[in-house]
Amino acid sequence: MRGKEIRENTLSTPPSKAPEIEAEAITVAELPGSLPLGGVVPNTPIFAFSNPPAWLKPDSAFNPSRVSREEIDCDGALTFLLRNVVTTHEAELLIKASEFFGFREEAPGISTPPGMRMNKSVHWIAPESFLATLFSRIHHLLPKTIDGRKLANQLSHRLNIYKYDQGDVFNRHIDGDWPGYGLSDDGRSMVQWLEVHSCLSMLLYLNGVENGVEGGATRLFGRSGTVIDISPKVGDALFFRHGFSPESVMHSGQRVTGQVPKYLARINVLYQSRR
């Protein structure tokens, strides 16, 4: 896709607490980052790997027939759950990569009022091959059009990874909509894709109750007063409308009450831009 470069990158030293893995992190963009209790940190990094590490790859034995769709009755809003989108091992790899880059209080390019987003985040650009495989597993279960706009042929490569430690919460909000993002041809900078824009949030649960997570449900608020809690389960992905639309779904990330942190990846599902 055609794109515009966000910025030139600089090399970034991996955090000292990162696990020992054979990979090199680079900074491919820097954006102002909002803090949970207010304030902005300039030049908050968005990361990528200088070369995709050999260990960050989909499971070759994955059975696509395992993926299934369940409708969620949220007062008529477009909301559904896809089961078994990734394996436990693949989810662990995404957590491993995210911890390698390092979680921060500030979130790059995200603007939230004080007290709304009370968790940690890291944004990074995933290898195209990994997300292409992920998209191949789910594309037939996604809406083919939204508001007359056709489903794009790939997901945004920019992953917003959130970590909820004990006591963390993401209070009631509607997700913003975004352009698609990927890497420049040389893999050194983040670029924005001009032909596509997001319509759906994909919340991919990287761990859940089976891993000891307590609390941390995604709470959906229907337009007629319905309240639905979706408990995190590793490999499941929750989808709903977002952006400046009357169909967008208000939701929250409920407080994590136990000592096991909850990990969640927000991935944007892309559709053709309005002409």
C-alpha angles and dihedrals in degrees: 000000000000112000145170121237116247096202144314113274134235127205114266126207111230114245115270091239094054117118117259104262131149101253141100123227122214130185109238098176141007123210136167109276124212120222124223095246097036136284133085132254110209121223097021106177131240110202142209136172116264085225123005106260116240092238094058098081136114121267107265092210094058113134109217091201088072091072112094136172126231121188119226118210102221100160092291098309119138100261129144143154127229114205126214097008093152133016124247089253093052090049090051090053091054090050090047092052092046093051088049091058090043133238120255139192090235124070117212116237092357119120117197130158118251113285097018104095106040101169141077127268146187126187121205140161111246122215112273092233093057095050093042088059091047091051091049089059096053111023094096089056096051125090108271092214136016120191088347093306118125124234111261120235096247145027123251108271093217110100120201103202118193128195119198114198122190109305095016120134140169105216126218113307147131118247117243122237122244145190117251118269134202141143130290118252091266092048093235104106139036116248131195118230110229101197099058141051134183126260102165136049116221111200106194113195111220094185137001150162092326088061093051099267109155118201116345098125119161104240117208121202116206122211091245096049101274114147120197127181119207111197115217113255121177112256097016121117127204119208130195142150118275141176131054097334132117085230094061116118123238111218145154139209103236121226118281105231103183136065097256109090120231118231123203133174120208111204123180119231109217134218133177114289118248111261 
